[in-house]
């Protein structure tokens, strides 16, 4: 898919609320915040990209675009160079310390 088509067409994820655009956008930002809490111990960060993709940012400045959560997770693992386990004690300890 070309970059322009990717920006124009947004795939709806099964977990996205239906209906009004504002709650859908709010839920997307809430999901990104939760993803960032899990990725923080690995020095990775996710940002919204035009409401249609996720921008994964690495500690070295590397950036990748992901169209969904499955692709985002695969790219995060590739960026780390190892499997990313959300039940890793490092992640769990980090999450327990969050307010």
C-alpha positions as CSV (number, residue, x, y, z in Angstrom):
1,X,0.0,0.0,0.0
2,X,1.3,3.4,-0.8
3,X,1.8,6.0,2.0
4,X,-1.1,8.1,0.8
5,X,-3.6,5.3,0.8
6,X,-2.4,4.3,4.3
7,X,-3.2,7.7,5.5
8,X,-6.6,8.0,3.9
9,X,-8.0,4.6,4.9
10,X,-8.1,3.7,8.5
11,X,-8.7,0.0,9.5
12,X,-11.0,-0.3,12.4
13,X,-9.6,-2.5,15.2
14,X,-12.1,-4.9,16.8
15,X,-11.5,-3.2,20.2
16,X,-12.3,0.3,18.8
17,X,-15.6,1.8,20.1
18,X,-18.2,2.3,17.4
19,X,-20.0,5.6,16.8
20,X,-18.8,9.1,17.7
21,X,-15.3,10.0,16.6
22,X,-14.2,11.7,19.8
23,X,-14.6,8.7,22.1
24,X,-12.8,6.6,19.5
25,X,-9.9,9.0,19.4
26,X,-9.8,9.2,23.2
27,X,-9.7,5.4,23.4
28,X,-6.9,5.3,20.8
29,X,-4.8,7.7,22.9
30,X,-5.6,5.6,26.1
31,X,-4.4,2.5,24.3
32,X,-1.2,4.3,23.2
33,X,-0.5,5.3,26.8
34,X,-0.9,1.7,28.0
35,X,1.4,0.5,25.3
36,X,4.0,3.1,26.3
37,X,3.8,1.9,29.9
38,X,4.7,-1.6,28.8
39,X,7.5,-0.5,26.4
40,X,9.1,2.1,28.6
41,X,11.5,-0.3,30.3
42,X,12.9,-1.2,26.9
43,X,13.4,2.5,26.0
44,X,10.8,2.3,23.2
45,X,7.9,4.8,22.7
46,X,4.8,4.8,20.6
47,X,3.0,7.9,19.2
48,X,-0.1,8.2,17.1
49,X,0.4,8.8,13.4
50,X,-2.5,10.6,11.9
51,X,-5.1,8.5,13.7
52,X,-4.4,5.6,11.3
53,X,-1.0,4.1,12.4
54,X,1.4,3.8,15.2
55,X,4.9,5.4,15.1
56,X,7.4,3.3,17.1
57,X,10.4,5.3,18.3
58,X,13.6,3.6,19.4
59,X,16.2,4.9,21.9
60,X,18.7,5.4,19.0
61,X,16.4,7.5,16.9
62,X,15.1,4.6,14.7
63,X,11.5,4.9,13.7
64,X,9.0,2.4,12.3
65,X,5.3,2.8,11.2
66,X,2.9,0.0,12.2
67,X,-0.6,-0.4,10.9
68,X,-1.9,-2.3,14.0
69,X,-1.0,-3.7,17.3
70,X,0.2,-7.0,15.9
71,X,2.6,-5.3,13.5
72,X,3.6,-2.8,16.3
73,X,4.6,-5.7,18.6
74,X,6.6,-7.4,15.8
75,X,8.5,-4.2,15.0
76,X,9.2,-3.6,18.6
77,X,10.7,-7.1,18.9
78,X,12.8,-6.5,15.7
79,X,14.0,-3.2,17.1
80,X,15.0,-4.8,20.3
81,X,16.6,-7.8,18.6
82,X,14.8,-10.2,20.9
83,X,11.4,-11.4,21.9
84,X,9.4,-8.9,24.0
85,X,7.5,-10.6,26.8
86,X,4.9,-8.4,28.5
87,X,5.2,-10.7,31.6
88,X,8.9,-10.0,31.9
89,X,9.8,-9.2,35.5
90,X,11.3,-5.9,34.3
91,X,8.0,-4.9,32.8
92,X,5.9,-6.1,35.7
93,X,8.2,-4.2,38.2
94,X,7.9,-1.1,36.1
95,X,4.1,-1.3,36.0
96,X,3.8,-1.9,39.7
97,X,5.8,1.4,40.3
98,X,3.4,3.4,38.1
99,X,0.8,5.5,39.9
